[in-house]
Amino acid sequence: MKKLKNIKPRWFVFICILIFLALGFDSRLQVTYYRLVSPKISQPIRLALITDLHSSNYGKNQIQILEVLEKEGPDVILLGGDIFDDELSDRKTLELLSGLGKFNHTYYVSGNHEIWSNRYDQMLEHLRQQNVVVLSGNSSRVDVRGQSITISGIDDPEYFQKYDTSESLLDQLEDIKGKQISTDFQVLLAHRPELIDTYQKYGFDLVLSGHAHGGQWRVPYLVNGVFAPNQGFLPKYAGGLYEVENSHFIVSRGLAKESTRVPRFFNRPEIIIVDLVNP
């Protein structure tokens, strides 16, 4: 009897540890929803944000991602950088792009790994072949159900060091600001979240980013990310919705799996759905 009493608590602890680890390393795709209210919106508009795929595998022909998009029916799809990877094959990204061909209004901005790849020109060609609009310091006015919103995008900072030393991120933001239509809801797509203090000076209603990978390891309700590139330990902007000055700021935890050297923990890969609605 004495032995049984000692064994039961040990098994209970062991089972609890297994459950904790199973939950922590759960890598199933998650859909995260945000609802933003603005007087600039007269009819609901749905955005889908996909970041940091890093050529990861989400089933045959990326069916897991495409099924989410088909179910959610976004009006605009935004690819927030590092959709390709600098080390992994482009195959899974090309499968996704092929599937995105059926959707209208798909936009892309560069991420640091795409710039590092030495294949960036080739990647841009793949994007354009699938009618993805590449935003590089410019804007596109999108008409949805009789109303317009403006989608702007800037390059990753690495771009200016490798491809265009005559221009800077600030130059791109200034160019965008000079062409803004004040009555439109203004969206900025920018890969790096740590630069939000710069972005918010330019009058955007919504800024969308990735790059931080959710801080890689998270502790629910306690720590929203342990480490993120360019932010370091306990990053301020690892993932979620933030309010900065008069604008909303959303950081996606992204979709990276195979390319990460440290596995995600309590940090499921995500696609973000943003509903823009009238008050």
N, C-alpha and C positions, 0 to 999 in steps of 0.2 A: 504493500500500500504506500509505503514511504516513497518508493521509486516512482510510482505512478503520479503522485502529487508533484514530484520534482519535474517529471517529463512534461506534463500538461502545460505549465506556464512557458516552458521552453518552446514547445510547438506553437503556442499562441504567438509568442514573440517572433518566431521564424516566419509564420504565415503573415503576420503584420508587415514584416520587412519585405516579403515577396510582393504583397499588394502595393506597398509604397513604391517599390522599384518599378512594378508594372505600370502604375499610374504615371510615375515620373518619366519613364522612357516611352510613353505612348506617342507614336509618331503619326497617328491618323490625321488626315487633313481636316482642319477646322474652318468654319465660316464665321467670321465676326461681323456683327452688324452695328452701324452707327446711323443715327437719325439727326440731321442738322436742319435747323429752322432758319430761314432767311427771307426778308421781305423782297429780295431780288428774284425769288423763285415764285412763279405763278402756277406752274404745273409740276408735279413730282418728277424728279430726275434721279435715276439710279446709276451710280458709278461702281465699278469693280476695280480694286487695286491688287495687282500681282507684282511682287518684288522678290528678288534674290532667289530665283529658281536654281541658278547655278547648274543648269542642265541635269537636275535631279529627276529621278524616275517616279512617275505617278501612274503606272500601269501602261498597258499597251496603247500606243498612240496618245499617251497622256490623258486617258479616258477619265481619270478621277477629277482632274481639273476641269476638263471640258463639260463633264456632267454637271458640275457645280454651276458653271456659267450658263449652261442651257436652262437649268432649273431657275436660277435667279433672274435671268433676263435683263442684264444691265444695258442701259442706253449707251454707256461709254466704258471702254476697258482701258485701263492705264497700267502700263508696264514700267515699273519704277526703278529700273537698272539692275545689273547683274542677273539678267535673264539667261545669258550665256555664262560660261565659266572659262577661266584662263588655262585650266589644266584638263578638265574633262572634255570628252567629245561633245560636239554640238548636236548630236543626233536627237536627244530628247527635247531640246529646245526647238529644233526644226519641226518635230512632230507637233509640238504645241502651236507653233506659228501656223502650220498647215491647218490645224483645227480652228484657229481664230479667224481664218479667211471668211467664214460664214457670218461673222459679226461686223456691224458697222461701227465706225468711230473707235479705232484702236490707236493708242498713242504710246510712245516710248521715249525714255531718256536714258543716257548712258550711266553705267556704274563703273567703279574702279577696276573690277576684274576684267571687264570687256576691254578697257583701255590697255591693261597689262598684257592682254592675250597676244598682241601682235597680229591679230586677225580682225581688227575692228572694221576695216573697210569691207571685208567679206561679210561680216555680221550685218552691217548696214544694208548690204545688197539683199541678204535673205529677208530682212524686215520689210524692205520696200517691195519685194516680190509678192509679199502677202498683204499688200496695201496697208501696212502699219505706218502711221505718220511719225517720223522722227523729229522730235522737238530738240532744237539745239540753239537756245537763246531766242526762240520765237514763240508765237502763239497761234492758236487755231480757234476760230469762232464756230461753235457747234450749235446747230439748230435741232431742238428736240421738242416735238409737239407744239410748234409755233413760238417757242421762246429760245433765246440764245444764252449760252454761257461761254466763257473764254477759258480754254485750257492752254496754259503756258508751261514751258519746260526749259531747264538749264542742264548743261553738261556737268559731269562729275569733275571736281577740281583737277584730277589727274589728266584730263583731256587737254587742259591749257598748258601743261608742262610738256606733253608729248606731241600734240598735233597742231596747236595754235598758240604759240607763245606771244603773238601780237594782241591777243584778246584775253580777257579775264572773266571770272564769274560775275564780278560787279558790272562789267561792260554788258554782259548778257541781260542782267537784271534791269539795268538802265534802259536798254533797248526795248525791253518788254514794257516797262513802266510808261515810256513815251507813247506807246500805242494802245494803252488800256482804254476801254470804253467803260465809263464809271457806272453805267446802269446794269452792266452784265455782272453776274456772279463770277468771281475771278478765282480760278484754281491754278496752283503752282505744283508741278511735278518735279521733285528734286531728290536725288538719291540720298544725300547726306543729311541726317537729322541734326547733327551737332551744329549746323550753321543756321539754325532757326532764328537766332537773334539778328542775323543779316536779312533773311527772307522777309521777316515781319515788317521791315521798314518800307516795303514796296506795295503795301495796300492790297494784299491777297486776302480773300475771304476764307480760303481753305488751302493748306499746304499738305502735300502727301509725300512721305519718304519711306525708306527701308533701311538697308545697310547694317543696322544694329543686331539683326538676327535674334531679337528678343532678349539680348543679353546672355544668350546661350543657355545658362542655367537660371531658373527662377524658383522662388519659394512663394507659393500662393499666399496672397494677403500680407506678405512680409517684405519680400525682395523682388522687385520687378526687373530682374536681370542682374547678373553678377559681373559680366564684362562685355563691353562692346568696342569694336574698332573705332579709333579716334575719339573715344570718350573714356576709355579705361574702366576701372572697377566701379561698380555701383552706378552705372550710367543714368543720367537724368532722363534721357529720351530713348528707352529701350524698346518700347512698344505700347500702343494705346492711344487714347485721345487726350490732347492737352489743349488748354486755352492760353494763347500768348498774345498779349495786348488785345486787339480787337478781332483776332482771327483764330480759327480752329486749326489744329495741327494734329495729323494722324500719322503714326509710325507703325508700319507693318512689321510683324515678326518674320515674315518671309517664308520661303519654301525650301531653303537649303537643307539637304540631308547628306548625300554621299560626299560632298566636298568639304564638310566640316570636320576638322581634326578632333574636336571635342564634341561628343554627342549632346544633343539637346536634352534638357531635363526639366520637366514640368513646363514645356515650351513647345506645344504642338505647332507644326507648320500651319500657316493660315492664309486664306484669301479674305480680303476685306470688302464688304459691301457698304456703301455710303448712300443713304437716301436723303436727297435734298428736297425739302418741302416748304410750303408757304406757312406762315404763322397761323 
